[in-house]
Amino acid sequence: MADKVTQSLPGFRDFTPRQCAIRNYLHECWRSVAHRYGFVEWEAPLVESTELYMKKTGDEIGTQLFRFEDQGGRDITLRPELTASLARIVADNQRDFPKPLKWFEIGPCFRYEKPQKGRGREFIQFNADIIGEASAAADAELISMAIDTMLELGFEEGDFVVRASDRNSWLAFCEQHQIEDISGFLQIIDKLERMKPEAVADKLVPFGVDRQTVDEFIANPDNASDDFKLVQANLAARGLAEFFELDLTIVRGLAYYTGVVFEIFDGKKSMRAVAGGGRYDKLLNILSDGSCDMPATGFAMGDMVIANFIEETAHAKMEMEKWIMNHPSCEVYVVVADEEKRPEALGAISDLRRAGVQVDYPMVKLGVGKQFKKAQQSGARFALVIGEEFPEMKLKILAARSEETIHPNADLAETIVSRLEQTDGPLIA
């Protein structure tokens, strides 16, 4: 029992400093791209009414909800995704914001499903949505943003591909073949590549079509919708055509999608999607019981699968490690070489911190050798040695194993800030 108490629950994670650094890197990349595209950040509660998700998805993710009754007798759920909360906020405040809205959020979500690589019961999701714009230009803007997000994360052409389709193409197919259970049929198409051929054939029988008919439709590029072609042309004008391709097997699992849909896969065309999204023009109308009817499109990316993808891609991992190295928790470690000078060291530490420098030091007496070891472990670039020569100090460049003298008449904070902005060569006065 004691062992279990010290472990996190299945599907949940502890974030050590290393994991926090990776998380912060992802957040920095996501926010950077979102801001470059003119998106503004929003946030919603972690807990919502269960009815919100049942309206949005019906039974599709109902079995995956962290659902419970609170002390007030309300049926509530830890949010499994962010789109429903966004739709609720917009529907409730639709007159307060100029359209179209370009909003993004980064936050934790929860799904009660079997934990596996790239999927946990708690994960962090990056959502970007455009609400109030019906044209294919909005879809292209989001797909472009998704591509630039992948590039910002250190991926290159060939590492990933955006595979896209349009549900309207399949609606035309269903009309032509008199298929009434459109949602059920599209769920089969969504799983086409993950099912054995004989299983697909069996599941298609009730719909009156065979696998050959479906395959011929998928293989014909003329079945791309007009909106898809507009998105394709828009992305080509941005120089992004190489990242984007038609794939009519992409329909996305949830029934609320209404138009262009897409998923980002690794370049090997494996079954692993690392992001996805699409148009959901009817969702706000459904959630608001008809009081708010605005077109919308968006995409989402989860932290677990994208972090795994980065770890598996050498150049992307190198970019992440470079960022982490350039964002240490400590920039300068103060070595107290003479305990009698500790008050002076504390004063210098305070001055540096107020100047915005990240500083650490030994809070109790420690041998100089051990202090330098701690300086190395801290990731600091410099060790500032304060000893009996104070107010003269030594600045050790830890990576280069060299040192410089900071003279008594120098402004310490100004000198250190200037030094941090330079490379590890000789001090530039």
C-alpha positions as CSV (number, residue, x, y, z in Angstrom):
1,M,0.0,0.0,0.0
2,A,2.8,2.4,0.9
3,D,4.4,1.9,-2.6
4,K,1.1,2.8,-4.3
5,V,0.7,6.0,-2.3
6,T,4.1,7.2,-3.6
7,Q,3.1,6.6,-7.2
8,S,0.9,8.7,-9.5
9,L,-2.4,7.3,-10.6
10,P,-2.5,5.3,-13.9
11,G,-2.4,7.5,-16.9
12,F,-1.3,10.6,-14.9
13,R,2.2,12.1,-14.9
14,D,4.5,13.8,-12.4
15,F,6.5,16.6,-14.0
16,T,10.1,16.6,-12.8
17,P,12.2,19.7,-13.7
18,R,13.2,17.9,-17.0
19,Q,9.6,17.2,-17.9
20,C,8.6,20.8,-17.0
21,A,11.4,22.1,-19.3
22,I,10.0,20.0,-22.1
23,R,6.5,21.2,-21.4
24,N,7.6,24.8,-21.3
25,Y,9.3,24.4,-24.6
26,L,6.1,23.1,-26.2
27,H,4.1,26.0,-24.7
28,E,6.7,28.5,-25.9
29,C,6.5,27.2,-29.4
30,W,2.7,27.0,-29.4
31,R,2.3,30.5,-28.1
32,S,4.9,32.0,-30.4
33,V,3.2,30.7,-33.5
34,A,-0.3,31.6,-32.3
35,H,0.8,35.2,-31.6
36,R,2.4,35.5,-35.0
37,Y,-0.9,34.5,-36.6
38,G,-2.8,37.1,-34.6
39,F,-4.5,34.7,-32.2
40,V,-5.4,35.7,-28.6
41,E,-5.4,33.4,-25.6
42,W,-8.5,32.3,-23.7
43,E,-9.1,30.0,-20.8
44,A,-12.0,28.0,-19.3
45,P,-12.6,25.9,-16.2
46,L,-11.3,22.4,-15.9
47,V,-14.8,21.2,-14.9
48,E,-17.9,21.6,-17.1
49,S,-21.5,20.3,-17.1
50,T,-21.6,16.7,-18.5
51,E,-24.5,17.8,-20.7
52,L,-22.1,20.0,-22.6
53,Y,-20.2,17.0,-23.9
54,M,-23.2,14.8,-24.4
55,K,-24.7,17.5,-26.7
56,K,-21.4,17.9,-28.5
57,T,-20.5,14.2,-29.1
58,G,-23.4,12.1,-28.0
59,D,-22.0,8.6,-27.0
60,E,-18.8,8.9,-29.0
61,I,-16.6,9.8,-26.0
62,G,-19.2,9.3,-23.3
63,T,-17.4,6.2,-22.0
64,Q,-14.1,8.1,-21.7
65,L,-15.4,10.9,-19.5
66,F,-14.1,11.5,-16.0
67,R,-17.7,12.0,-14.8
68,F,-19.0,12.4,-11.3
69,E,-21.7,14.1,-9.1
70,D,-20.6,17.0,-7.0
71,Q,-21.8,17.9,-3.5
72,G,-24.5,20.0,-5.0
73,G,-25.9,17.0,-7.0
74,R,-24.7,18.4,-10.4
75,D,-23.5,15.9,-13.1
76,I,-20.1,17.3,-14.0
77,T,-17.1,16.2,-16.0
78,L,-13.4,17.0,-16.1
79,R,-13.1,18.4,-19.6
80,P,-12.0,15.8,-22.2
81,E,-11.1,18.5,-24.8
82,L,-11.4,22.3,-25.3
83,T,-13.7,22.9,-28.2
84,A,-16.9,22.5,-26.2
85,S,-15.8,25.0,-23.6
86,L,-14.9,27.5,-26.4
87,A,-18.3,27.1,-28.1
88,R,-20.1,27.6,-24.7
89,I,-18.1,30.8,-24.0
90,V,-18.7,32.2,-27.5
91,A,-22.4,31.3,-27.5
92,D,-22.8,33.0,-24.1
93,N,-20.9,36.2,-25.1
94,Q,-21.4,36.3,-28.9
95,R,-22.1,40.1,-29.0
96,D,-19.0,41.0,-27.0
97,F,-16.3,40.2,-29.5
98,P,-15.7,41.4,-33.1
99,K,-15.7,38.6,-35.7
100,P,-14.0,36.5,-36.8
101,L,-12.6,35.3,-33.5
102,K,-9.0,33.9,-33.6
103,W,-8.5,32.3,-30.2
104,F,-6.2,29.7,-28.8
105,E,-5.8,27.9,-25.4
106,I,-3.2,25.6,-23.8
107,G,-4.5,23.5,-21.0
108,P,-5.0,20.1,-19.4
109,C,-7.7,17.7,-20.5
110,F,-8.8,14.3,-19.1
111,R,-10.0,11.1,-20.7
112,Y,-10.6,7.8,-19.0
113,E,-9.0,5.5,-21.5
114,K,-6.3,2.8,-21.5
115,P,-2.9,4.5,-21.0
116,Q,-0.5,3.8,-23.8
117,K,2.5,5.5,-25.5
118,G,1.4,9.0,-26.5
119,R,-1.9,8.8,-24.7
120,G,-2.6,9.4,-21.1
121,R,-5.7,10.0,-18.9
122,E,-4.4,13.6,-18.4
123,F,-2.7,15.5,-21.2
124,I,-2.1,19.0,-22.3
125,Q,-3.8,20.3,-25.4
126,F,-3.1,23.2,-27.7
127,N,-6.3,24.4,-29.4
128,A,-6.6,27.1,-32.1
129,D,-9.9,28.1,-33.6
130,I,-11.4,30.6,-36.0
131,I,-15.1,31.4,-35.3
132,G,-17.3,33.5,-37.5
133,E,-15.7,32.9,-40.9
134,A,-17.3,30.5,-43.3
135,S,-14.8,30.8,-46.2
136,A,-12.2,28.2,-47.0
137,A,-9.6,30.9,-46.3
138,A,-10.1,30.2,-42.6
139,D,-9.4,26.5,-43.0
140,A,-6.3,27.3,-45.0
141,E,-5.1,29.8,-42.3
142,L,-5.4,27.1,-39.6
143,I,-3.7,24.4,-41.6
144,S,-0.9,26.9,-42.4
145,M,-0.7,27.6,-38.7
146,A,-0.5,23.9,-37.9
147,I,2.3,23.5,-40.4
148,D,4.2,26.4,-39.0
149,T,3.7,25.0,-35.5
150,M,5.4,21.8,-36.6
151,L,8.3,23.8,-38.2
152,E,8.6,25.9,-35.0
153,L,9.0,22.6,-33.0
154,G,12.0,21.7,-35.1
155,F,10.5,19.4,-37.7
156,E,11.4,19.7,-41.4
157,E,9.9,18.9,-44.8
158,G,9.6,15.2,-45.0
159,D,9.2,14.7,-41.3
160,F,5.4,15.1,-41.4
161,V,2.5,15.5,-43.8
162,V,-0.9,17.1,-43.6
163,R,-3.5,14.6,-45.0
164,A,-6.8,16.4,-45.6
165,S,-10.3,15.7,-47.0
166,D,-13.7,17.2,-46.9
167,R,-16.8,15.6,-45.3
168,N,-18.9,17.1,-48.0
169,S,-17.3,14.8,-50.6
170,W,-18.5,11.8,-48.5
171,L,-22.0,13.4,-48.1
172,A,-22.2,13.4,-51.9
173,F,-21.1,9.8,-52.0
174,C,-23.7,8.8,-49.4
175,E,-26.4,10.6,-51.3
176,Q,-25.4,8.9,-54.6
177,H,-25.5,5.5,-52.9
178,Q,-28.6,6.2,-50.8
179,I,-26.8,5.7,-47.5
180,E,-28.9,7.0,-44.6
181,D,-26.7,6.2,-41.6
182,I,-24.1,8.7,-42.6
183,S,-22.4,8.9,-39.1
184,G,-22.1,5.1,-39.0
185,F,-20.7,4.9,-42.5
186,L,-18.1,7.6,-41.8
187,Q,-17.0,5.8,-38.7
188,I,-16.0,2.9,-40.9
189,I,-14.2,5.1,-43.3
190,D,-12.3,6.7,-40.4
191,K,-11.0,3.3,-39.3
192,L,-10.4,2.0,-42.8
193,E,-6.6,1.8,-42.6
194,R,-6.7,0.2,-39.2
195,M,-9.1,-2.7,-40.0
196,K,-8.4,-5.9,-41.9
197,P,-9.9,-6.0,-45.4
198,E,-12.4,-8.8,-44.6
199,A,-13.6,-6.8,-41.6
200,V,-14.2,-3.7,-43.7
201,A,-16.1,-5.7,-46.3
202,D,-18.4,-7.2,-43.6
203,K,-19.1,-3.7,-42.1
204,L,-19.9,-2.2,-45.4
205,V,-22.6,-4.8,-46.3
206,P,-25.4,-3.1,-44.4
207,F,-24.7,0.1,-46.3
208,G,-25.1,-1.5,-49.7
209,V,-21.6,-0.7,-51.0
210,D,-18.5,-2.8,-51.4
211,R,-14.8,-2.1,-50.7
212,Q,-14.0,-1.7,-54.4
213,T,-16.5,1.1,-54.8
214,V,-15.1,2.9,-51.7
215,D,-11.5,2.4,-52.8
216,E,-12.3,3.8,-56.3
217,F,-13.9,6.9,-54.8
218,I,-10.9,7.4,-52.5
219,A,-8.4,7.0,-55.3
220,N,-10.1,9.6,-57.6
221,P,-8.7,13.2,-57.0
222,D,-11.7,14.6,-58.9
223,N,-13.8,13.8,-55.8
224,A,-12.1,16.6,-53.8
225,S,-14.6,19.3,-53.0
226,D,-14.4,22.9,-54.2
227,D,-13.5,24.1,-50.7
228,F,-10.7,21.6,-50.5
229,K,-9.3,22.9,-53.9
230,L,-9.5,26.5,-52.5
231,V,-7.6,25.4,-49.4
232,Q,-5.0,23.6,-51.6
233,A,-4.5,26.7,-53.8
234,N,-4.2,29.0,-50.7
235,L,-1.5,26.8,-49.2
236,A,0.3,26.6,-52.5
237,A,0.4,30.4,-52.6
238,R,2.1,30.3,-49.2
239,G,4.7,27.9,-50.4
240,L,3.3,25.0,-48.3
241,A,2.1,22.7,-51.1
242,E,4.7,20.1,-50.3
243,F,3.3,19.6,-46.8
244,F,-0.3,19.0,-47.9
245,E,-2.1,16.2,-49.7
246,L,-5.6,14.9,-50.5
247,D,-6.5,11.7,-48.5
248,L,-10.2,10.9,-48.6
249,T,-9.8,8.4,-45.8
250,I,-9.4,11.3,-43.4
251,V,-12.9,12.0,-42.0
252,R,-12.1,12.5,-38.3
253,G,-14.0,10.4,-35.8
254,L,-16.4,12.9,-34.2
255,A,-19.8,13.5,-35.9
256,Y,-19.8,17.3,-35.5
257,Y,-17.3,18.0,-38.3
258,T,-19.0,19.5,-41.3
259,G,-16.4,20.4,-44.0
260,V,-12.6,20.3,-44.6
261,V,-10.9,18.0,-42.1
262,F,-7.2,17.2,-41.7
263,E,-4.7,15.3,-39.6
264,I,-0.9,15.6,-39.4
265,F,1.0,12.3,-39.6
266,D,4.7,11.6,-39.4
267,G,6.4,11.3,-42.8
268,K,6.5,7.5,-42.7
269,K,2.7,7.5,-43.1
270,S,2.3,5.5,-40.0
271,M,-1.0,5.2,-38.2
272,R,0.1,7.9,-35.7
273,A,-1.6,11.3,-36.1
274,V,0.1,14.0,-34.1
275,A,-2.5,16.7,-34.6
276,G,-5.8,17.2,-36.4
277,G,-8.8,19.4,-36.8
278,G,-11.5,20.6,-39.2
279,R,-14.6,22.6,-39.8
280,Y,-17.5,22.4,-37.3
281,D,-20.1,24.9,-38.5
282,K,-23.1,23.4,-36.6
283,L,-21.6,22.9,-33.2
284,L,-22.3,26.4,-31.7
285,N,-25.9,26.1,-32.9
286,I,-26.3,22.7,-31.2
287,L,-24.7,23.7,-27.9
288,S,-26.7,26.9,-27.7
289,D,-30.0,25.3,-28.6
290,G,-30.2,27.6,-31.7
291,S,-29.4,30.9,-30.0
292,C,-25.9,31.1,-31.6
293,D,-25.2,30.0,-35.2
294,M,-21.7,30.8,-36.4
295,P,-19.3,28.9,-38.6
296,A,-16.1,27.6,-37.0
297,T,-13.0,25.7,-37.7
298,G,-10.1,24.6,-35.5
299,F,-7.3,22.2,-34.8
300,A,-5.7,20.6,-31.7
301,M,-2.3,19.1,-30.8
302,G,-1.6,17.1,-27.6
303,D,1.7,17.3,-25.7
304,M,2.3,13.6,-25.2
305,V,2.3,12.4,-28.8
306,I,4.2,15.5,-30.1
307,A,6.8,15.2,-27.4
308,N,7.3,11.5,-28.3
309,F,7.6,12.5,-32.0
310,I,10.3,15.1,-31.1
311,E,12.3,12.6,-29.1
312,E,12.3,10.2,-32.2
313,T,13.4,13.0,-34.6
314,A,17.0,13.8,-34.1
315,H,17.1,17.4,-35.5
316,A,13.8,18.3,-33.7
317,K,15.2,16.9,-30.4
318,M,18.4,18.9,-30.9
319,E,16.3,22.2,-31.2
320,M,14.4,21.3,-28.1
321,E,17.7,20.5,-26.1
322,K,19.2,23.8,-27.4
323,W,16.2,25.7,-26.1
324,I,16.3,24.0,-22.7
325,M,20.0,24.7,-22.4
326,N,19.4,28.4,-23.2
327,H,16.7,28.6,-20.5
328,P,18.4,27.4,-17.3
329,S,16.9,27.9,-13.9
330,C,20.3,29.4,-12.8
331,E,22.5,31.7,-14.8
332,V,25.1,32.6,-12.1
333,Y,26.1,30.6,-9.1
334,V,27.7,32.6,-6.4
335,V,30.6,30.8,-4.6
336,V,31.1,32.0,-1.1
337,A,34.9,31.4,-0.8
338,D,35.2,33.2,2.6
339,E,32.4,32.8,5.1
340,E,33.2,36.2,6.6
341,K,32.1,37.7,3.3
342,R,28.7,36.0,3.3
343,P,26.8,39.2,4.1
344,E,28.5,40.9,1.2
345,A,27.7,37.9,-1.0
346,L,24.0,38.1,0.0
347,G,24.0,41.8,-0.9
348,A,25.5,41.0,-4.3
349,I,23.0,38.2,-4.9
350,S,20.1,40.5,-4.1
351,D,21.4,43.2,-6.5
352,L,21.8,40.6,-9.3
353,R,18.3,39.2,-8.8
354,R,16.7,42.6,-8.8
355,A,18.5,43.2,-12.1
356,G,16.7,40.1,-13.5
357,V,19.6,37.6,-13.2
358,Q,18.8,34.1,-12.1
359,V,21.1,33.4,-9.2
360,D,21.7,30.5,-6.8
361,Y,24.1,30.0,-4.0
362,P,24.9,27.7,-1.0
363,M,22.6,28.7,1.9
364,V,25.0,27.1,4.4
365,K,28.7,26.8,4.7
366,L,30.2,24.5,2.1
367,G,33.6,23.7,0.8
368,V,34.7,25.6,-2.3
369,G,35.1,22.4,-4.3
370,K,31.6,21.3,-3.5
371,Q,30.3,24.7,-4.4
372,F,31.8,24.5,-7.8
373,K,30.3,21.1,-8.3
374,K,26.9,22.5,-7.4
375,A,27.5,25.4,-9.9
376,Q,28.1,22.8,-12.6
377,Q,25.0,20.8,-11.6
378,S,22.9,24.0,-11.7
379,G,23.5,24.6,-15.4
380,A,24.8,28.1,-14.7
381,R,27.1,29.7,-17.3
382,F,29.1,31.6,-14.6
383,A,30.3,31.1,-11.1
384,L,30.8,34.4,-9.2
385,V,33.5,33.9,-6.6
386,I,33.2,36.2,-3.5
387,G,36.1,35.8,-1.1
388,E,38.6,37.7,1.0
389,E,39.5,40.0,-2.0
390,F,36.0,41.5,-2.0
391,P,35.0,44.0,-3.4
392,E,37.2,42.5,-6.1
393,M,35.5,39.3,-7.5
394,K,36.3,36.5,-9.9
395,L,33.8,35.5,-12.6
396,K,34.4,31.9,-13.7
397,I,33.2,30.9,-17.2
398,L,32.3,27.3,-16.3
399,A,32.1,25.8,-19.8
400,A,35.4,27.4,-20.9
401,R,37.2,26.8,-17.5
402,S,38.5,30.4,-17.6
403,E,38.0,33.4,-15.4
404,E,37.8,37.2,-15.4
405,T,38.3,39.8,-12.7
406,I,35.5,42.1,-11.8
407,H,37.2,45.2,-10.3
408,P,35.9,47.1,-7.2
409,N,34.8,50.1,-9.2
410,A,32.6,48.1,-11.7
411,D,28.9,48.0,-11.4
412,L,28.3,44.3,-10.7
413,A,24.8,43.9,-11.9
414,E,25.5,45.9,-15.1
415,T,28.7,43.8,-15.8
416,I,26.9,40.5,-15.3
417,V,23.9,41.4,-17.4
418,S,26.2,42.6,-20.1
419,R,28.2,39.4,-19.8
420,L,25.2,37.2,-20.1
421,E,24.3,38.8,-23.4
422,Q,27.7,37.9,-24.8
423,T,29.3,34.6,-25.9
424,D,31.8,32.9,-23.6
425,G,34.8,34.7,-25.2
426,P,36.8,37.4,-23.5
427,L,34.8,40.1,-21.6
428,I,33.8,43.0,-23.9
429,A,34.1,46.2,-22.0
